[in-house]
Amino acid sequence: MGALTAYHSFRLRPAQADEAIVGWYGGHPRGIRAHVWPRCRVCGNPMCHMAQLNAGPALNLGPWQRLTIFICHATGGRCEDWEPFKGANKVLLQATADDDLFDGPPTVRVYRRLLLAADPPTDERELILAGRRANREKEAINQLRIDKLGGGPVWLYGDGTPQSPTGRVPMRLVAQITTNIVTFDITPRGLAYVFIDPSDPTVDVGALVWQSGS
């Protein structure tokens, strides 16, 4: 295989024994002290931890080593936790992959921790082009409606790519999360899309968009 490009993605799945771990869903986050644990800007309650993903060959985070994803569960969606800039979700970037376990504030729910591994890369552009040639483009796109790192978002209801608040350019997808591996107590068959701002060097580089399933 040639060099990886922005069209390559890595499917996420539960890790087997002795596999390389690229992150985890649920559980208590590592390296997050109580004073930096994000609270919802709408209702003020501490958010619920969803996932931690580590930088590596499958995940380009620029200068950052880990991202941690939080979402508000306190009001049953009334805080509009699906919006990227409302303050009811948070993509927290960490400069070091700190594996220390700290006590955080009480959260609405703590999910069982599930370790994740990544499959070899898929060239999404080639997959879709092959599907188009076979008059099966929709089927090819549906193959990418998975938990993955990188590649392009598979939108449920139209392109919701957030624009960079600092650079006025589209943000870059780093992860797509389904409810197939962990339900996350949000909406069955929904998709979460995690982006980073390529023009922002600060800790506020990340954004999350959630689209509900039908």
N, C-alpha and C positions, 0 to 999 in steps of 0.2 A: 504493500500500500504506500502511496505517496504521502506527501506532507498533509497534515490536517488543515482543514479550512473552516470557515464559519458555517459551512453546510454540513459538517459532521456532527453527529450527536452520539451519546452513549446511553443506552437504555439502563435504567436503574431497576434493581430487583433485590429481594432479600438475600443477604450474604450467606454462603455456606461456610462450613468450618475451614479455617486456614486460608480463606480468600482475602485479598486486599480490600480494606474497608475505605469507602470514599465518603462516608457520612452515615447519618442515621435519622430516622423519623421518631418523633416522640421522646418519651423519657424526660429526665431533667437535664437541661442544657449544661454543657461543660464550659468552664471559664467565664461564666456570667455572674458577676457579683450583684448583690441586691440593689446597690445604688445605681447600677446601669441597666437593671432590668426595665424594659420599656413599659410604660403605662399608656393606655388609650388617651389620646388628646380630646376625645369627645366625652367619654364618661368618667375618665380618671382612674379606672380599674387596671390592675396589672394584666398584661396580655398573657395568652396561653402559648407555650412553646410548641412549634410544629416540627422543625427540622434543623439539623446542622449539617453542612456540606463543606468538605475540605478542598482547598485548591490542589491542583495536580494536573497530570496530563489530560484528564477528562474535563477539568473545570478551570478555566482561565479567569482568575479574579484580580489580575493586575498585581498591585503590591500587597494585597490582602491574602491571608492564609486560610480563613474560614468565614463562612457566612452563617448566621443564625436567623431563623424565620419565626416571627411571632404574629399572632392575630388575636383580636379581641373577641371573646366569647361571652362577655358579661351581660349583654343586652339582647342576645338572640338576633343579631343582625341590625338592630336599630342604629348602631353606630356607623353603618355602611362600611363594614370591614372589607368589602370587595374593592373599594376605591383606593388607588395608589397613594394619594396625597391627602386623605382625610385625617390621617393620624390614628386610624383604628387597626392598622397592621404595621409591622416594622421588619425591615431587612437590615440586620445589624452586622457590620463588617468588623472582623477582628484581625489585628496585625500579626498575632501569633495564635497557633492552634493549641490553646491552653486546655489540657484535659483534666484540670482540677475540678472537683465537684463542690459547688458552693450552695448554701441555702439561699433561695430567693423568696419573694413574697408569696403568699397563698395565691394559687391560680384557679381559674374556673375548672380546668380539667387537666390532668396529666396523662398522656397516652403511654402505652407500653413502648419501651425503647426497642427499635427494630433496626439492626445494622444493615447497611446497604453496600452492595457491590455494583460494578458497572460492566456491561457487556462490551465487547470490542466495538469500535466506531462504525456507524452507518453513514454513508454518504446520502443525505436526504435528497439532494438535487438529482442524483442518478436514479434513486428509487422512484421519484415522482416522474422523471422523464421516461423511465421504462414503463411505468403505469400508463402514462399518456400515450405512448406508442402502441400499447395493447388495449387502448380504450378502457382502461381501468384506473384512471387517475384518482378518482374518489377513494377507491379501495387502497391505493398506495398511501394517500394522505391519512386514511384511517389507521394504517399501520403505525403512524407516528403519534397517535392519540394515547400516549404512554407516559410513564414517569421517565424523565430523561434529563441529562445534562447537555447544554448546548443545542445547536441546530436552530430551527425556526419554530415559533409557536403555532400550534394547531388550534385556531380560534373556534369557539362554539357559536359566537354571535357577532362575527365581524372583528376586524383588526382593532385591538385596544392597546396597541403598543404605546406606552407613555413617552412623552417628549421630555428630553432633558431639561430640568428647570434652569440649569446653568448654561448649557451649550446650545439649546434649541435644536437638538438632533434626536433622532429616535434612540431610545435606550436599547441595550443589547440583552437578549435573553440568555440567562445562564442556567435556568432550570425550569422544568415543567412538572407539576405534581398533580396526580389524579387522586381519586378516592378508592382506587382498586387495591392498593397495598395496605393503606391505613385510611379509615373512613374520615378521620379528623372531625367527626360530628358537625359537619357543615352541610353540604348538599350532595347527595349521591349523584355520581356521574358528572360532577363539576370538575373544573380544571383551575389550578393556580399557576400563575406565570410569574417567575422571579426575574427581575431585570437589574442591571447595573448601568450607571451613567458613565460612558467612556470618557467624559470630559470633566468629571468631578473627582478630585483626589481626596475628598473628605470622607468621614465615616457615614455620611448621609447619602452615599452613592447608590443605595439599593432602593427598589420599589417592588411591590407585589400587586398583581391584578388577579381578581377571582371572577370567573364566570360560572354561574350556576348551571347545573344540569337540568334536564327536563324530566 
